Each structure stands twice: as structure tokens, then as C-alpha cells.
Amino acid sequence: MIGLIENNGSAPVAGYLMPLVEGIFKEGGHLQTVLQLDHRPQQCAMALAVADSIESGNPLLFEAGTGVGKSLAYLIPGLIHAISTERPCVISSHTISLQEQIRSKDLKICRDLFKAVPELKPYASFKTALMVGRGNYCCTTRLNNALKDAQNGQADLFPNDEKNDLIRLAKWSAESGNGVVQELSPPPLPNVWDAVNADSSTCSRKNCDPAACFYQRARQQVQQANCVIVNHSLLFALINAGMPPGGEQPGILLPDDFVILDEAHRIPAIATDHFGIHLSNYAVDRALKRLYNPRNKRGALKKEGDHYDFAAIEEALAANHEFFSYLHDTFLTKDSIRRIHEPEFCENILSGPLKAVTERLAARIQKTDDERQQDELRDHRKRLLGYCDAVSGFIALAEEGHVHWLERGGKKGQIVSLRSAPLLVAPALRETLFSRHTAAVLTSATLSDGQKLDRFQSKVGAEAAEAQMESSPFDYPNHTRLFIAKDAPLPQPGAGRLDLDYLANMIAWCSRRVAGGTLVLFTSHLDLRKVRERNADFFKKINRPLFAQGLDHGRSELTRRFAEAGNGVLFGTDSFWTGVDVPGPALSQVIITRLPFEHPGHPVSEARSEDCRMQGGNPFADIAIPDAVVRFRQGVGRLIRRESDRGNIVVLDSRILTKPYGRHFLDALPMRNYERFSLQNREAVFNESAFV
């Protein structure tokens, strides 16, 4: 081995990583002989490709089918290279379940391997850290300051309910290991958490001791870690906020890092969401009332502010209400989403009052000698200046190549948002991921349409990246049975009731036939709710627990309860098409109710279709079908998660048989044979070949 430790601290000799990784993953290698793990040629191929990418600094796209063991294939070379070169390896994923798997299982396997093999022992001392947004951490400095304010009799800052919550939070922080808000149940009151979280300039190395402050300790751990674990949403939020190293300095998130993005099929959608404007009336109202709330006379300016400060804030609050009410009444009374095509579509009555508040804050910062107060007010001022720019830029449609729209949301439709997103994310991703003089590895089980990776390459701006595919080692032809309903009514306007009755009947019948659990994937929340209404009594009668997304618990809790039930039925849409990992009989059947075409009416989809037509393309053939095929593959991939898994795939959409484009979906599947069935012959067809 020629690495950092045995090379007297100098840089490792070029080309050292590939033979080291090959010795671990090859047939008869350390993984097989030392840890008794199965040799998988596909895993070895991926590990070598990752090693070549991170050592050369060239980007890599790698599709690794279910069961390849991709986590170890990137973690082992990533950790070795991180320690040898003293460069951080950033691992980003989309789902919490994968993060937990990496932290609790895969990294432990890596450490056990390194400890057991003499030549790898120098790598066994690797350090890891989990990075979450700073607003999720409790800052003990701010907590202590808030406690002092509450104990000094300032009831206007913390009334009884908030004071009691503050005391509860203080007791929790004394026992908490990480100080992350997700650990606290029930969650703290919003005003209390605003006063104590680390999303403030007050929480800094100057003011906070890492031995006591949760965020500063976590920050220190990240700086010292060889492997930093983060989620995609935070990764792109930090990139968009300007965290990456500047200029020509290598690094995507941290100085001189290299990044591996698992579940990379989600990257285009997440990047689209983060590289644009997202500002709501609620956010502006909350930011202003954190300074001063006219109703209860509380806020950060309560002690330091004067009549003119309060008047400026009240005027901005009134302008915020008037501005967003006008947008709601003019554009969103009938539709929850309205695309904006022309600039200056409304008068900007909000930026001026917001700017006036920032000027009052600037004057207040100059007048106070309290450094803590100065830091807090600077944070508020920076936030409001960002809101000013966002409102002005949105009204002017200032971002070229962006789609702009208004959106109404919230439980009562009371939240109005300004939204924008890039028409194409490839240029932004090309700049932020693939032009940073370091390796970016993107991997997933479903990057392609089942045939080629070129469409995903162009979608993310990775045309120059190496692209490889390794199929799943699982025996799909013998472990899965595919059934397609030939009599499923076509989804047409006005036939909703007939469609839903058919779906409810088929779902109930198919679910009852298997002893294990059934995952039912919908493309519509409304369809999900309506079918649940039809089937709830049936499943209760046959003692099958029924779980439904959006009606019961959160996604992770729903999945956990479904897995524990063993014979449950889970109705899911959106996120349940991907990332659900329930091995064994607890998931014995996947029912796909409709081919997963995206709704074409969303402003981003609409704009991309228009751009496709302008380029001479066909939006349905060039965008809708390929995107739906990838999502279809993801849904099918929920079934077989381990080598011993067996089960049924049931497709209740006859278009896969009757439409010319149906062949694209069938060709993307890991099995070729399927059975047609109908309401009339389903008993005979399933009795002959289905797993029960």
C-alpha cells in the first residue's frame, strides 16, 4: 500500500488507489475472504470506476441496479482517498433512510474491514460527521441569553407558555447529545426556537465555545471529518447560498473536497427547486414580526426600537398584506398556480417599505453598543434585503431562462408565494458540480431509461462525464411475476368514477391474494383518497392494516409501520415511487395504478414543453415518456430489495398494452415475460403463476 500514512505524510503516488480497491472487491478479495460478503462483479466494476474518478478528478455517472451494493462501492474508495490525501469526502443522499443505513451499517462495515486487514488498518480511524442546516441546532449561547431575559422579568419577551417551553428546552439541551430540534418532542414553539437556534450571527466562534454549543461543535466535527454526510436539499441550499470555495480553488461544498451523490435521480428536481425564488407572504410577515409584533408589542426591537422603527415595521406589514392579497384576488381565486409571462405585471408596493425597515435597522445597529444586538439586527437586515431583491427581481422577471409563477398553498390556501425556477438546470449544475476541479460522482439504480444514460447526462450538464451502467445481480425472471390488466378503463375526463371503482376492486382483490404486504402506487392524491374511502371497510374486515400517505403519519413512520405489520397495504404517491426499502414478505406485491406521467400543467413542465417545441421536438415523446419510464422503473424497483425477495408486479393501466409508447415501459423492465388478465379471468391467471 502506498498511501498518506506510509508515504511519510507526502501526497500519495498517482495510481495507488485502483490496485488497492481491486484487492478489496475482486473475487477472492478482502470483502469476500475477511467479511464473508458475496463477490459481486458489478460492485467491483463500480468501485474501480469510483476510484478512478476521485483520483483523477473527473466526473462519473454510474447506474447501479438494486443489489449491486453501491454504498460500499463508493464509501471504501472514498474513505481511503479522503484519508490518504487529507481531503474531505462529501456523501449526499435524498432520503433519511439511506443516510441512516450509511451511518449505522455501511460505515461500520468499512471500519471492520479496515481493522481486519493489516495493510488497511491506517484507514480504520476515519472520522465522520453529519451536516444539517444550522437552524436545526440549539445554540447554547442564545439559549442562555434567552433564559436571562426571561428570568429578568421581561414577560413581554417570553409570556408564560413560551417561558415554560424555554425551560423545557433548557432541560432537554442539558441531556441532548446533538442539540438538533428533530430530537425534541413535542417540537418547541416557533418563537422560542427562533430565539435559541444557531441561525444567527450571535452563534459564532467568537461568542460560542464548541465544547458547549451544539452547532459550533458540529461545525468543528465537519471541519475535522474525512467523510461528511449531507442531504441533497441542504447541499444545494448551501451551494445556492454561496458556501462553496471561491474562484479557482477546488471544491464543490468544502475546500478541496470531492462529492458522491447517491439517489442522484432526484438531483434535477431538487436543483430546479433551489436555483430560483421562493418567497411567501408568511415568510415576510414572520420576519417583520420577529422584529416587532404590533399585536403583542414583542420582538427583537422591543428594547432598542423607537416609535419610528415600529411605524416603519407596521407600514411594511400593511404593504405585505396588501401586496399578496392583490396577487391572490387578481390571479389565484380560481387556480392555485398561475404562471407569469410578462414583467411589471403588478405594482411593487412592497420593496419600498421593506427597504425603509432595513434603513431603520442600519441606523439602530450604529447606535447600539451591544454586540449581541448588533449581530441579531444584521441578520434581520440581511434577510429583509434579500426579500427586497426577490420581490423586485420577480416582478421584473429579471432572471433570464427562468420560469415565474404565483402559487397558493397552506391548509386554507392562505399562503401566497412567488416562485421561479430555471428552465434548464444543466448550466447551473455544470458550473456548481462539474467545473469545480474535483470529482463529482452521481449514482442511482435509475438514472437511465433502462437502455442509455445520455438523456440524464444532458439533463444535469454532465456531457463530459464518464457514464457506466451495471445491471442488478438479482434473478428478476424467476423472482418476480408481472401482471398487466388488459381491461383497465382508460383515464379519460368524465370517467373518474368508473376508473376508481375498477381500481378499488382490483386493489382489494390483488392485495387479499398475497400473504405479505402490498404497496399501491398512485399518481394522484385525489385518486388515492377516493380509493381509500372505497376500500377502508374491506381491509378492516379482513384484518389488513391500511396505511395512506397524507392521511396518517409522515413518510418514514408510514414505511416503518407498514414494514412491521408484515401484511399491510400502503397507499402512496409522489415520494413513495422511490426510496422505499422494505425487504422480505412485508412487501410482496407492488400495484401500479397508472403510468406515472407528470402533470403537464405545472409552469415548469409547460415552459419546458414550449422550449422543446421551439427546438423542433415533441414534448410528449421527448420529455413526458422518458420521464415516466424512469419513474416507472423506480416504482417497480420497490419490490425486490434483497436476493431472497419474491413477489408480484401488477399494472392496472392498459395503455402499456394498447398504446405504441407502451413498449418503452415494457422494454425498461428487468423481466420480459408478463401475463395479461381481466376481471373475468384474473382468478385463473393468478392461480397459475402468481406468488402468494
N, C-alpha and C positions, 0 to 999 in steps of 0.2 A: 504494500500500500504506500502510495506517495501522496500525502495529504498535508494539511496545515501542521498537525502536531509532530509528525515525523519528518517534516521538512524544515525544522528549526524556526517555525514562525514565518517563513517566507511564503510567497504565493505558491500554490500547488502547480506542479508541472502540467502543462497543457495535455489533455487527453487522458488524465488519470482516472476520470470518473467512469467512463464506459466499461473498461475491464472490471472495475470494482463492482459495478451494478450487475454486469453479466454474471459474475461469480455468485451473486446473491440469488438471481432469478432464473438461471439456466436449469435445465433438467439435471438433477443431482446437486444443485446449488444449495446455499445455506438455508434458504426458506424451506426447502424440501427435507434436507437432512437434519437440520438443527431444530426447526419448529414443527416438522412433520406436516407442513401445509402442502396441498396438492400443487404439482407443477402445472402451470397454465402457459402454453406458448404465447397466447395473446397478451398475457400480463408481462411476460418477458419482453415482447416486442414493444409494448408501451413504455416500460421502464427505461429501455435503451433510447427510445425516441425522446423521452423527457430529459434524460441525462445529456443527450446531445444538444437539446435545445437550451437548457440552462447553462451549460458550459460554453456554448458558442454565442449565447445571447440572441439567438434567432427565434422568432415566434413559432408556435406549434399549435395546430388544431388536431385533436385526437378524439375520434368517436370510438368509445369502448363499450361494447354491448354488455347487458346485465350479466354479472358473474365473472367478468374479466378480472375484477379485483383492482380497480383503477386507483383506489385510495393509497394502497401500499405502493403501487407503481409510480406514483408521483411523490409520496412522502419520503420514501427511503432515499432516492437520489437527491431530493430537495434538501433533506436534513444533512446529508453528507456534504453537499456542496456549500450549504449555509455555514457549517462549522469550519470547513476547510478554507473558505475564503473570507470568513467573518462578515458575511453579507446576510441580511435578513431574508427569509423566505416567507412570503405572504400567501396564505391559503384562504381563498374566498369561496363561499358557498351560498346557496339561496335559502335552504331550509334549516331550521333549528335541529331537526332530527339528524341530518348529516353532520352538522357541527358537533353534536353530542357523540355521534359514532366515532368521529375522528379523535375527539378528546378522550373519550372513555375506553375506546377499544383499539383503534388503529395505531395511535401514538404509543400505546403500551406495547403492542406487538413490535414496533420499531425498536423500542428501548430494550425489550427482551432479546431481540435478535442481536443488537449491537453488544449487549453484555455477554452473550453466549459465544460469540465468535472473537477469538483473540485479536485478529487484525482490525476488527471493527470497534473494539472497546473504547477507543478515544472519542467515538461519536455518541456513546451512551449517555453522556452528561448534557445533552441538548436541553435548552430552556424554551418553554413555550409560553405564550400569552394570548388571551382573548381580548380583542378590541371591540368595545361597544361605544356608542355615542356618549359624549361627556355629560349630556343632560340626563343620562340614566344613572349617574353616580351621585351619591351623597357627598358633599364637601363638608368635612367636619369644622373647618374654619367658619363657613357661612352658617352651619348649624349652631355653633357656639354663639355666634353673633346674634342669631335669631332668638336663642334661648335667653341671652342677656336682655334683649329688647323686651321679650315677654315678661321676664322676671322683674324688670324695672317699672312695671305697672303701665306699660304702653298698650292698654287694651284696644286702642284704635288700630294698632298694627295686627294684633292677634286676638280676636274675640275668643270666648270660652271654647267653642268647638275646635277652632284652629289651634288654640293653645294646648288643648288636650291631645290633639293629633301630633303636635310638635313634641310633646313629652313622650308619646308613644314611639315616635320616630327616633328620639334620642336613645331610648332604651334598646330599640332594635339595632341601631348603629353600633352600640357598645358590644353587641354579640355577633353582628354580621361579619362574615368573612370577606365579602366583596363589596358591600355597600351599594349594590345595584337595586334599583327600585322594583324590578320584577320579583325580587325575593320577598318583598313586603306585602302581606295580605291581612286585611284588605288594603288596596293601594292608598297612598296618602291623599289628602285634599289638595287640589291643584295649587291653591295659593300658598300652602305650606311647602309643597315641593319646589315651587318657583323660588322660594326664599332660601332653600338649602342645597339645591343641586349644583353641580360643578360647571354648569353652562354660564359662567360669569368670569370676568377678568379678575374678580376677587380671588377666585381659585387659581392661584399661580404658584410657581416655585418660590417666589418672593414671600408670599403670605402663608403657604401651606407646607407642612412637614410631611414628606412621603410616608413616614412611619405612622402618621395618624390619618392623613387624608386619603380616602379611597381612590379618588381619581388620580392624584399625583403618584400614588403607589402603582396603580395600573399603568400609568404613563411610563413610569420608570421600568416596569416589567416589560413593556413593549419595546423600549429602547434597548433593553438587555437581551431580548429574546432572539433565539435563532429562527423560531417559527412563530409567526403571528397569524392568528385565525380571526377572520372578519366575515361579515355577510355582504352580499352584493350591494344591497341598498346603502349601507354605510360607506362602502368602498367608493361608490360613485357620488355619494353626497360629499365626501371629503375631497374627491378629485375635483368636483364642480366648485367646491369652496376654496380651491387653490392650495390644498395641503401638499401636493407633490413637490419634489425638489425643483428649483427654478433653473432656467437656462439649459445648458448642455449637460448638467450634472445627471448621471444615470439614476434611474429610479422611477417607479410608477406611483407609489404611495409614500414610501420611506426612502431616504438617501441610499442609493446603490442596492436597492432590493431587486428581487425577481419575484414574479407573481404567477400563481397557479389558480385558475378559476374553474372550480368544479360546478356541475349543473349549469354549464355555460349556455345551454339553450335558452336560458332566461335573460341573458345579457342584453339582447336588442331591446326587449320591452322595458327592462329596468333602466337602461341608459336613456331611452326615449322619455321616460318619466322624470328623470333627474336633470337632463340637459335642457331645461325650459323654465317657464314661470309657473308658480303655483301660489297664489295669494288669495285669501278669502276675507270676507268681512269679519268673520270670527277672529282671525289672526290679528287683524288691525285693531279691532275693539279690545282684545285681550292685552295687546302690547301697550295701548294707551292707558287702560285701566290699571295695569301694573305700576304705572307712574302715579296716577291719581284717579280714583273712582269717585265721581261726584255723588253717587248714591250713599256710600258709607263713609266718604271722606277719608279713604285709606289709600296707601300706595307709597312708592319709593320717595316721592317728593313731599310727603306729608309734613316732615320736619323741616326740610330745607326750602320748600317752594313758597311762592307768594301768590297774591291774587292774580297777577298777570300770567304766571305759569299755569295756574288752574284754569284760567279763562281760555288760554291757548289750547289746552287739552280738551276742554268741553267743546270748543269750536271744531276741533278735529274729530271728536266723537260724533258730533252732529253731521259733519261733512261725510264721514264714513257711512253713517246710516242713510243719508240722502243719496249718496253716490250708488251704493249697492242696491238700495230699494228701487232706484230708477232702472238699473240693469235688470233687476228681477221683473219689474212690472212691464218693461218695454220688450224684453227678449225671452223671458223664461216662464211666462204664465202658462203656456201650453206645452212647451218642451223643456226637458230637464237639461238638455245640451243644445247650444246654438253656436255654430261656427261664425266667426267674424272675418269678413273678406276685405273690408275697406278700412283704411286708417281714419282716425279722427271721427269714429262712429258715435262718440258721445263727448260731452264737455268734461274736461278734467277738473273737477271741483275738489278733489281730494289731496293732490300732491302739495298744493299751496299751504293748506292748514297743517299738513304733516311736517312740511319744511319749517313752518313757524315754530312748531314744538321743538324741532331739533335745534333751532337757533336759541330758544329759551334754555334748552339743556346745555348748549355750549357755554352760554353766559353763566349758568349755575355751576358748571364744572370749574370755571375760572374763579368763582367766588368762594368755593368751599376749600378748606384745608384738610378735610377728612379724605384720606387716600381711598379708603374702602368705598365711600360715597362716590368719589370720582370714578372709580373703576365700574361701579354699577351703572352710573349715568352714561358713561361712554358706551357700555354695552347696549343700553336702551337707544341711545342716539344712533349707533351704527345700524341697529335693526330697523329703525324708522327711516333712515336714509335709504336703506335697501328697499323698503316698501315704496318710497317716493319714486325711485328709479324704476321699480317693477310696474307701477301704475302708468307712469309716463311712457315707458317703453311699450307696454301692451297697447295703449290707446294709439300710439304711433305705428304699431306693427313694425317695430324697429328691427327685430331680428330677421334678417333675410333667411329664406329657406326654412322658416318655422311656420307651423300651423297654430292659429289662435282660436280659442273658443271660450265661451262662458258656460258655467256648469252649476246646476242647483243640486244640493245634497243635504245630508243631515236627516234625522228621523222625521222631521216635519217639513223638510225641504226649505229650511230657513237659512242655510249656509250657501252663499253665492261666491263662486271662485272665478278668478281669472286664470286661465290655463294656456300654456303654449308648449310646443314640443317640436323638435327638429323633424322635418320631413324625412330626412335620411340621417341615421346615426353613424354611418360608416365614416364620414370625415372626422367626427369628434372622437370616435374610438380609434381610428388610425393615428390620431395625434396623441391621445392620452394613454393608449395601451401599446401600440406597435411602433412608435417612433421615439421611445424613451431610452434607447441604447442599452436595453436589458431584455431578458426573456419574459415573454408572456405566454403561458400555456393554457389553452382553453380546452376543456374536456367535458364530455357528457355521453350518455348512452344514446342520445337522439339529437345529433347536430345535422344529420343529413335527411334526405327523403327516402333513405334505405338503399340508395344507389350511389349518389355522389355528394361531395361536400362543397362544391363550387358555389352554390347559392348562398350557403351560410358564410362562406369566405367573403363574398362581395357584400353581404348584408352588414358584416361587422368591420369591413375595411381591412381584412387580412389577406388580400390577394397575394401578397408576397410570402405568406407563411407556409411552412411545410404542413401538408394535410395528410393524415393517415386514418384508416378505419380498421378496426378489428371486431369481428362479429362475436356474439355471445357463445360461450362454450356449452351452453345448456342444450339439451335434446328436445327442442320445441316440437318436432313432428310427433314424438312419442309421449310427450308430457302435456300437450295441450290438444283440445278439441275445439274447432271453430264452427259455429253455427250462425247462419245468416237467414233472417226472416224474409221470405220472398213475398209475403202478403202484407207487409207493413204499409199502412196508408202513407202516401207522400205528404210531407209537411207543406200544406197549402193554406192560404188565408181562408178563414171561414170553416175549416175542418178541424179546428183545435179540439173540440170536444171528442170527436171520433178518434183522433190521434191519441189523446190522453187516456181514453177508455182502453184502447188497444195496448198502450204501453203499460198501464196499470195491470191489466190481465196477464200480459206476458211476464212482467217483472215478478208478480206474485207466483206464477206457475213455475218459472225457472228457479227462483230462489228456494222454493219449497223442495225442489228435487235434489238439492245438494245438502249433505250433512254439515258442511262447513259454512263459512261466511261468503256473502255476495257484496261486491262493490258495484253500485249502479252510477254510471257517469252521465250527467245531463249537460246540455249546452245552454239551458235556460233556467234561471232561478224560478220563474213562474211555473214552468212545467214541473220542476222538482216539487214545489209546494202543492200543486194540484194533484200530482200522482200520490204524494204522501197522504193527502186527505182521503184519497180513494182507498189506499192500502193499509192505513194505520190499524183499523179494526181487525183486518185479516191477519196481520203479523202478530198482533196481540193475542188473537185466538189460538195461533199455532205456537205461541211461546217463542217467537223470534224477536229479539230486541231490534228496534228500528232506530237508526241514527240519521239525522238530516242536517246538512250544512246550513247555517244561518238560522236554524230554529232551535238548536240545542246548545252545544258547547262550542268552543273555539276549535280550530282545525286540529291542533296537536292533541287536545283532550279527546276529541271525537275519534281520532285514529287510535289512540291508546285504548279507549273503551271498546271500540269495535274489535281490536286485536284480542283483548281479554275475554270478550264474550264467546269467541270461538265459532258461533253460528249466527252472528248478527247480519243485518242488512244495512248498508251505509249508502245513503243518497248524497252524492257530491257533484259539484260543478266547479268551473274555473280551476282553482289550485289543486283539486283532487285528481286531475288528469295527470299530474306529475308529482314526484317526490314522496308518494305514499309507499311505505315499505313494510308490508305485513307478510312475513313468511309463514309457511305451513298451512294447515287446513283452515285457519281463521280467515284466509282469503282463498277460496276455492273456485270463485267464479267472478268474472268481470262482465257486466252488461253495458253495452254502449247504446244509448237510446237514439242518438242522432250523429251523423258525421259532423265533426267539430269545425264547421265553418265559422269564421269570425263574423260578428255583426257588421255589415258594410256601411252602416250609417254613422259610425263614430267619425269625428272630424279628421283624425289622423289617418284612418283607413280610407276615408273619402278622398283626402288630399293625395295619398299615395296612389290611389287608383287613377286620379286625374293625371298625375305625373307619368304613370305607366302608359296611359293613352297618348299623351303628348310625345312619348318616346316611340310610339308606334306599336306598343304592346297590347296584350289583352289582360286586363286586371284579374279576371276570373281564372284564366289559365296560368298566368304568370305569378300571381300573388295568392289568391284565395285557395286554389287547390294545393299548391306546395305547402302553405302554412297549415292547412287542415290535415294533410298527410303526416306531417311531423307530429302534430298534436294527437292524431290517431295512433301513431306508433307509441307515443308516451302513455296513452291510456291502456293499450294492450300490454305494455311493459309492466303494469302494476301486478300482473298475475304471477309470473314466475320470478321469484326473488332468490331462491336457493336451488341447488341442484336437485334436491328431492321433491320440489314442489310439482304439483299436478293440478290441472283444472280446466275450466271451460271459458271460452270467449264467445259471447252472444251479441250479435249485432242486430239491432231492431230498426234498421234503415235499409229499405230495399233498393235505394239509389245505388248502392255499391254493386248491385247486380244489373240494374236496368239502365244506368247512365254510362256513357262512354268513359267518363272520368273515373268510374268505379274501379277500373283496372289499376289505376295508380295506387289506390289504397290496398288492394289485394297484393300487388307486387311488393309493397313495402313491408309485408308481414314476414316473420321468420318461419312461417309454415305455409305450405302451398295448398294442402287439401282442406276442403270445407264441406259442410253439409247444409243444404237448403231445407227449410222447414216452414210450416204454416200452422195456423190454429188447428187445422183439420188433422195434420199428420204428425204433430210435434211429439206425441207420446211414442209413436213407433220410432221416429228418428232418434230421439234422445235415448230411448231404451237400448238402442243398438250400439251406440258409440260414446255416449257422454260419460264423463267421470261423475260419480255420485258421492 
